[in-house]
Amino acid sequence: MAGAGAGQRKAPTNEDGAIEDLVKARLRKLLPLSKGDQLERGGIVHRNEKTGALGHVEGAPGSEDDLAIGFTKDPCGRYVTPNRGCPPGTKPVAFYHTHGRDDSKRAEGARRAGPAGFSDEDLRIATEEQLVAFVALDDGRWLRFTPVEVPVVAGMMECTVAGVTETVPFRAQHAFDTDGQPFWQKGKTVPMNGNLLG
């Protein structure tokens, strides 16, 4: 059996394998850039609903606080970028981004402590969006997070912003299971094979 450095796929299906290959190729290009300027980079993988072909869209580089890869919503809960920036006729299936920061390069007091890997916000977004997430770490390791399935309720609601009331679509999920555990903490994170810098 291949070891962690062998680069062998971990995906259970052909489509998952194709997504993994696309993400790995993108992260290999983005991680060195992120290591250089200490900015996160990322994007969304989408599938064409007619042909099944995969593609990707990427946002501008940003910090951990302002990387915009399609999940920004307005006060009524609508995506600022329709279809999370993916082309019409496609459906988002995964997202990826870099954590290419080397905190030793940051000024004293600006260094972040904490675990390498997915942030709580990354896990919440993946769970809310019901998308598989990938993250590249500054040492070349990369991880995949698969959220648990959470039932979604959808409908219409009234929303008032700046005195203007509109009827807008909504989708909502339970945040906690019956034991009170957040759903975003119940997904599975696995290390991926191969080093992105190797």
Stockholm file with secondary structure:
# STOCKHOLM 1.0

chainA/1-198         MAGAGAGQRKAPTNEDGAIEDLVKARLRKLLPLSKGDQLERGGIVHRNEKTGALGHVEGAPGSEDDLAIGFTKDPCGRYVTPNRGCPPGTKPVAFYHTHGRDDSKRAEGARRAGPAGFSDEDLRIATEEQLVAFVALDDGRWLRFTPVEVPVVAGMMECTVAGVTETVPFRAQHAFDTDGQPFWQKGKTVPMNGNLLG
#=GR chainA/1-198 SS CCCTTSCCCCCSSHHHHHHHHHHHHHHHHHHHHHHHHCCBCEEEEEEETTTCCEEEEECCCBCTTTCCSSCCBCTTSCBSSGGGGCCTTEEEEEEEEEECCCGGGSCTTCCCCSCSSCCHHHHHHHHHHTCEEEEEETTSCEEEEECCCCCEEEEEEEEEETTEEEEEEEEEECSBCTTSCBGGGSSEEEECSSCTTC
#=GC SS_cons         CCCTTSCCCCCSSHHHHHHHHHHHHHHHHHHHHHHHHCCBCEEEEEEETTTCCEEEEECCCBCTTTCCSSCCBCTTSCBSSGGGGCCTTEEEEEEEEEECCCGGGSCTTCCCCSCSSCCHHHHHHHHHHTCEEEEEETTSCEEEEECCCCCEEEEEEEEEETTEEEEEEEEEECSBCTTSCBGGGSSEEEECSSCTTC
//
